[in-house]
Amino acid sequence: MYNMFINVIGGYMINTIDIENLINKTKDNVKNLTRGLMIKPCVVVIQIGNNSIYNDFIESREATCIELGIYFKLVKYDGLTLEKEIINKIIELNNDEYVDGIVVLNPLTLNYNYKRIISFIKSSKDIMGVTDANIGKFINNKIHFLPPVVFATVLSLEQDYPSLSGLNITVVGDNNVINKYIINFLLNKNAFVTACHEVNNKITADIIITNLNKKHYIKAEMLPKDVTVIDLGVTKEDDEIYGDVDDKAYNKIKLYNSMKSGIDELASVLLNKNLITSYNNHKGIKESNEINEKYKDTRK
């Protein structure tokens, strides 16, 4: 029995994986963890330059923080700020006992080295799980922060696939950080995984996870019939958000989910779950709850 609802996207009716209950349950979990705290957990988001996609991320994350009782602070730099100044700010935040999580928004303009900048984030405050230190911990099955989008993708799949063992899954895209996590997770679940940067021919798979950020790149002729698709692609044009999957491809899809259909909202909540974990680690508080158990299970 699929956990789904009928959604209309691009004029097509499509079975969308229903994660609304999961979102609400995770929100309640985080609210319970923040309730009664004298000092609220704090996340600092660093924005460099002016990219329109930033605005959507900041708006959704700030709104979620307010709802969940978490302090949100935005630090903005224009595209002319020296990289050294940004790194010095990160070092300052690393040493601030009242800051529990640091997020540097990406993509950046070409005159900045994103990987070098985030390398200065202390791993215990890297709640996006994007530093080499946390990626290494994940690969070695040690405690780490799982990127919220990855965790949201995993939980979304688990709504309808309690076991991924033996399934053929194709991961499309060149986002090295996100795809490394997803591929390693799927391999640990005994799935047969194919990874590719782009697609030109028909894909043979039970599940396709696409993360290209190219509007309507995945066409109907590329998909097998009755495939499950998780569309993590985001392209913004004229204030509209588009995924990687073309509208005419939906009649090939059995189950679907995307950033617009709930994954981004769930990721926003899970970012704060990571923040609470960081806060508790800094304060020496032991955590025990259902979401943590699912989190640990992603590393098995």
Buried (B, 14 or more C-beta within 10 A) or exposed (E): EEBBEEBEBBEBEBBBBBBEEBBEEBBEBBBEBBEEBEEBBBBBBBBBBEBEBBEBBBEBBBEBBEBBBBBBEBBBBEEEBEBEEBBEBBEEBBEEEEBBBBBBBBEBEEEBEBEEBBBBBBBBBBBBBBBEBBBEBBEEEEEBBBBBBBBBBBBBBBBBBEEBEEBBBBBBBEBEBBBBBBBBBBEBBEBBBBBEEEBEEEBEBBBBBBBBBBBBBBBBEBBBEEBBBBBBBBBBEEEEBBBBBBBBBBEBBBBBBBBBBBBBBBBBBBBBBBBBBBBBBBEEEEBEBEBBEBBEEBBE
